[in-house]
């Protein structure tokens, strides 16, 4: 996916060094940055209802698996071109609390 590839340099500039644990919310049917980051040594999981098959992906709405994901520690969370209402009291926001970094963009270009 071209948009994911365009976003990769921005994300790499903000992630902690590998082998950090990274969660990509909204990886899409092409897998977003999951394979690119896995090839660089990151332990990454992509979540999306249209995610590809594979052990690095959860094919689900983020909100449906947020409890399970919040129980794990993430060094960084990526949400590129995803609109999610983050509320401090929600289970979804607990995924962010333990992470050290959060990368987000509403376009294919960093904001």
Secondary structure, DSSP 4 states (H G I P E B T S, - for coil): -HHHHHHHHHHHTTSPSTT-EEEEET-TTTTTTHHHHHTTT-EEEEE-TTPPSSTTEE-S-HHHHHHHHHTS--SEEEEET------TTSHHHHHHHT-SEEEEESSSS--
